[in-house]
């Protein structure tokens, strides 16, 4: 294959990993954040009344861990995409 074809394959590969990274960020970080903001008033009221159960605490902690993992996965995929794009050779 020629250089142009190799460069195009690298561009497609970099775009693929970048899109997966964006998906991780949206699904793993933005969606739980928006859900939390939707129910935050109700949960804050429970917390202030002292009725925030251990199950609620565990669920909040698990969601925070999942959000952190999704963010790290998105950053790793973005870094991989940048490395692949850096392999593109000029003419």
TIKOLDREN-330107 format. One line per 3 residues: number of its first residue (from 1); their letters; for each residue x, y, z of N, C-alpha, C. Coordinates in Angstrom, 1 decimal, always signed. Layout:
N
NUM = A = X/Y/Z/X/Y/Z/X/Y/Z; ...
% end
This chain:
91
1 = XXX = +0.8/-1.2/+0.0/+0.0/+0.0/+0.0/+0.9/+1.2/+0.0; +0.3/+2.3/-0.5/+1.0/+3.6/-0.5/+0.9/+4.3/+0.8; +1.7/+5.4/+0.9/+1.7/+6.2/+2.1/+0.3/+6.8/+2.4
4 = XXX = -0.4/+7.2/+1.3/-1.7/+7.8/+1.5/-2.7/+6.8/+2.1; -2.6/+5.6/+1.6/-3.5/+4.5/+2.2/-3.2/+4.2/+3.6; -1.9/+4.2/+3.9/-1.5/+3.9/+5.3/-1.9/+5.0/+6.2
7 = XXX = -1.8/+6.3/+5.8/-2.2/+7.4/+6.6/-3.7/+7.4/+6.8; -4.4/+7.0/+5.8/-5.9/+6.9/+5.9/-6.3/+5.8/+6.9; -5.6/+4.7/+6.9/-5.9/+3.7/+7.9/-5.6/+4.1/+9.3
10 = XXX = -4.5/+4.9/+9.5/-4.2/+5.4/+10.8/-5.2/+6.4/+11.2; -5.7/+7.3/+10.3/-6.8/+8.3/+10.6/-8.0/+7.6/+11.1; -8.4/+6.5/+10.4/-9.6/+5.8/+10.7/-9.5/+5.1/+12.1
13 = XXX = -8.3/+4.5/+12.3/-8.1/+3.9/+13.6/-8.1/+4.9/+14.7; -7.5/+6.0/+14.6/-7.5/+7.1/+15.6/-8.9/+7.6/+15.8; -9.6/+7.8/+14.8/-11.0/+8.2/+14.9/-11.9/+7.2/+15.7
16 = XXX = -11.7/+5.9/+15.4/-12.4/+4.9/+16.1/-12.2/+4.9/+17.6; -10.9/+5.0/+18.0/-10.6/+5.0/+19.4/-11.1/+6.3/+20.1; -11.0/+7.4/+19.4/-11.5/+8.7/+19.9/-13.0/+8.6/+20.1
19 = XXX = -13.7/+8.0/+19.2/-15.2/+8.0/+19.3/-15.6/+7.0/+20.5; -14.8/+6.0/+20.7/-15.1/+5.1/+21.8/-14.8/+5.9/+23.1; -13.8/+6.7/+23.1/-13.5/+7.5/+24.3/-14.5/+8.5/+24.6
22 = XXX = -15.1/+9.1/+23.6/-16.1/+10.1/+23.8/-17.4/+9.4/+24.3; -17.6/+8.2/+23.8/-18.8/+7.4/+24.3/-18.6/+7.1/+25.8; -17.4/+6.7/+26.2/-17.2/+6.4/+27.6/-17.4/+7.6/+28.4
25 = XXX = -17.0/+8.7/+28.0/-17.2/+10.0/+28.7/-18.7/+10.3/+28.9; -19.4/+10.2/+27.8/-20.8/+10.6/+27.8/-21.6/+9.6/+28.6; -21.4/+8.3/+28.3/-22.2/+7.3/+29.0/-21.8/+7.1/+30.5
28 = XXX = -20.5/+7.1/+30.7/-20.0/+6.8/+32.1/-19.9/+8.0/+33.0; -19.9/+9.2/+32.5/-19.7/+10.4/+33.4/-20.9/+11.3/+33.3; -21.3/+11.7/+32.1/-22.4/+12.7/+31.9/-23.7/+12.1/+32.3
31 = XXX = -24.1/+10.9/+31.9/-25.4/+10.4/+32.2/-25.6/+10.2/+33.7; -24.6/+9.6/+34.5/-24.9/+9.5/+35.9/-24.9/+10.9/+36.6; -24.1/+11.8/+36.1/-24.1/+13.2/+36.7/-25.5/+13.8/+36.5
34 = XXX = -26.0/+13.7/+35.3/-27.3/+14.3/+35.1/-28.4/+13.6/+35.9; -28.3/+12.3/+36.1/-29.3/+11.6/+36.9/-29.1/+12.0/+38.4; -27.9/+12.2/+38.8/-27.7/+12.7/+40.2/-28.3/+14.1/+40.4
37 = XXX = -28.1/+14.9/+39.4/-28.6/+16.3/+39.5/-30.2/+16.3/+39.5; -30.7/+15.3/+38.8/-32.2/+15.2/+38.8/-32.8/+14.8/+40.2; -32.1/+13.9/+40.9/-32.6/+13.5/+42.2/-31.9/+14.1/+43.4
40 = XXX = -31.0/+15.1/+43.1/-30.2/+15.6/+44.2/-31.1/+16.3/+45.3; -32.1/+17.0/+44.9/-33.0/+17.6/+45.9/-33.6/+16.7/+46.8; -34.1/+15.5/+46.3/-34.7/+14.5/+47.1/-33.7/+13.9/+48.1
43 = XXX = -32.5/+13.6/+47.5/-31.4/+12.9/+48.4/-30.9/+13.9/+49.4; -30.8/+15.2/+49.0/-30.3/+16.2/+50.0/-31.2/+16.3/+51.1; -32.5/+16.3/+50.8/-33.5/+16.4/+51.9/-33.4/+15.2/+52.8
46 = XXX = -33.2/+14.0/+52.3/-33.1/+12.8/+53.1/-31.8/+12.9/+54.0; -30.7/+13.4/+53.4/-29.5/+13.5/+54.1/-29.6/+14.5/+55.3; -30.3/+15.6/+55.0/-30.4/+16.6/+56.1/-31.4/+16.1/+57.2
49 = XXX = -32.3/+15.3/+56.8/-33.2/+14.7/+57.8/-32.6/+13.5/+58.6; -31.4/+13.1/+58.1/-30.8/+11.9/+58.8/-31.4/+10.6/+58.3; -32.1/+10.6/+57.2/-32.7/+9.3/+56.7/-32.0/+8.7/+55.5
52 = XXX = -30.8/+9.2/+55.3/-29.9/+8.7/+54.2/-29.4/+7.3/+54.6; -29.9/+6.3/+54.0/-29.6/+4.9/+54.4/-28.2/+4.5/+53.9; -27.7/+3.4/+54.5/-26.4/+2.8/+54.1/-26.5/+2.4/+52.6
55 = XXX = -27.6/+2.0/+52.1/-27.8/+1.6/+50.7/-27.6/+2.8/+49.8; -28.1/+3.9/+50.2/-28.0/+5.2/+49.4/-26.5/+5.6/+49.4; -25.8/+5.4/+50.5/-24.4/+5.8/+50.6/-23.6/+4.9/+49.7
58 = XXX = -23.9/+3.6/+49.8/-23.2/+2.6/+48.9/-23.4/+2.8/+47.4; -24.7/+3.2/+47.1/-25.0/+3.4/+45.7/-24.3/+4.7/+45.2; -24.2/+5.7/+46.0/-23.5/+6.9/+45.6/-22.0/+6.7/+45.4
61 = XXX = -21.5/+5.9/+46.4/-20.0/+5.6/+46.3/-19.7/+4.8/+45.0; -20.6/+3.8/+44.7/-20.4/+2.9/+43.6/-20.5/+3.8/+42.3; -21.5/+4.7/+42.2/-21.6/+5.5/+41.1/-20.4/+6.4/+40.9
64 = XXX = -19.9/+6.9/+42.0/-18.7/+7.8/+41.9/-17.5/+7.0/+41.3; -17.3/+5.7/+41.8/-16.2/+4.9/+41.3/-16.4/+4.6/+39.8; -17.6/+4.3/+39.4/-17.9/+4.0/+38.0/-17.6/+5.2/+37.1
67 = XXX = -18.0/+6.4/+37.6/-17.7/+7.6/+36.9/-16.2/+7.9/+36.7; -15.5/+7.6/+37.8/-14.0/+7.8/+37.7/-13.4/+6.8/+36.8; -13.9/+5.6/+36.8/-13.4/+4.6/+35.9/-13.7/+5.0/+34.4
70 = XXX = -14.9/+5.4/+34.2/-15.3/+5.8/+32.8/-14.4/+7.0/+32.3; -14.2/+8.0/+33.2/-13.4/+9.1/+32.9/-11.9/+8.7/+32.5; -11.4/+7.8/+33.4/-10.0/+7.3/+33.1/-9.9/+6.5/+31.8
73 = XXX = -11.0/+5.7/+31.5/-11.0/+5.0/+30.3/-11.1/+5.9/+29.1; -11.9/+7.0/+29.2/-12.0/+8.0/+28.1/-10.7/+8.6/+27.9; -10.0/+9.0/+29.0/-8.7/+9.7/+28.8/-7.6/+8.7/+28.2
76 = XXX = -7.7/+7.4/+28.6/-6.7/+6.5/+28.0/-7.0/+6.3/+26.5; -8.2/+6.2/+26.1/-8.6/+6.0/+24.7/-8.2/+7.3/+23.9; -8.4/+8.4/+24.5/-8.0/+9.7/+23.8/-6.5/+9.7/+23.6
79 = XXX = -5.7/+9.3/+24.7/-4.3/+9.3/+24.6/-3.8/+8.3/+23.5; -4.5/+7.1/+23.4/-4.2/+6.1/+22.4/-4.5/+6.7/+21.0; -5.6/+7.4/+20.9/-5.9/+8.0/+19.6/-4.9/+9.0/+19.2
82 = XXX = -4.4/+9.8/+20.1/-3.4/+10.8/+19.8/-2.1/+10.2/+19.4; -1.7/+9.1/+20.1/-0.5/+8.3/+19.7/-0.6/+7.8/+18.3; -1.8/+7.2/+17.9/-2.0/+6.7/+16.6/-1.9/+7.8/+15.5
85 = XXX = -2.6/+8.9/+15.8/-2.6/+10.0/+14.9/-1.2/+10.6/+14.7; -0.4/+10.5/+15.7/+1.0/+11.0/+15.7/+1.9/+10.1/+14.7; +1.4/+9.0/+14.4/+2.2/+8.1/+13.4/+1.9/+8.4/+12.0
88 = XXX = +1.0/+9.3/+11.7/+0.7/+9.7/+10.4/+1.9/+10.5/+9.8; +2.4/+10.1/+8.6/+3.6/+10.7/+8.0/+3.1/+11.7/+7.0; +3.9/+12.7/+6.9/+3.6/+13.8/+5.9/+4.2/+13.3/+4.6
91 = X = +3.9/+14.1/+3.5/+4.4/+13.8/+2.2/+5.8/+14.1/+2.0
% end
